[in-house]
Amino acid sequence: MSTHTEDSSPYADAIQAPGTDESVWEAWPGWERLREFPLPPRGRVVVVAAHPDDEVLGLGGTLARLAAAGHALTVVSVTDGEGSHPHSRVVRPRELVRVRAEETRTALGRLGAGEAEIVRLHVPDSGVDRHEEEVRRALVPLCSGAVLVAAPWTGDVHSDHEAAGRAARAAAREAGAPFAEYPVWMWHWARPEDSRVPWERAAQVTLSAGVQARKRHAVDAFASQIRPLGPGAAEAAVLPPEELAHHLRPREVVFL
């Protein structure tokens, strides 16, 4: 995950502003109305992430279930996540590229998906919208023959997430592959029954206690994002505990 966006982006305030507490989501009776998303038949599943960690935050439990069921997994990191701490004096962007790649591989291993193929497109962090067609072209052959393609929700209110989602949706359509979107930042800026959220398209993936534990262990692999890099404001954690709480529930949500 990355919060850094262009200075002119209209999305920055919604993400950087105080978000909805997880207790509000926990108390929402609407969970009972969400249908269960059936896992696809065995085959290859492609999961697109705008930044390394989006796929684990949004779909880590689902990835664990798919791996356990014998699916072949391809994880596509559109950016290397080098922009998560743009003003850090502790870790430079080049080092973050290496660190976040290692964190992703560790996290997938903890999900039981250590054999997943990881494809990196090396698109500049915070610049996916300027490379959207390039991303689409790269994704089309990867989506070919997939039983499911999943990508960040195109309404997630982060330009990288939305552009990656649009590119993946277009690629899946061209390849004739089923497509689903997963929200990441939505849980921060939205509230239950929020009219901006397409609840009519929502489905949930139920996670057992064992899968939840795997996901929690996987999320913990992203030390560069969940713990401060140093004492200064520029080194603050991108994902503090109150943000992580949204992603450690006994369910995940996709939009179909």
Secondary structure, 3 states (H helix, E strand, C coil): CCCCCCCCCCCHHHHHCCCCCHHHHHCCHHHHHCEECCCCCCCEEEEEECCCCHHHHHHHHHHHHHHHCCCEEEEEEEECCCCCCCCCCCCCHHHHHHHHHHHHHHHHHHCCCCCCEEEEEEECCCCHHHHHHHHHHHHHHHHCCCCEEEEECCCCCCHHHHHHHHHHHHHHHHHCCCEEEECCCHHHHCCCCCCCCCHHHEEEEECCHHHHHHHHHHHCCCHHHHCCCCCCHHHCCCCCHHHHHHHCCCEEEEEC
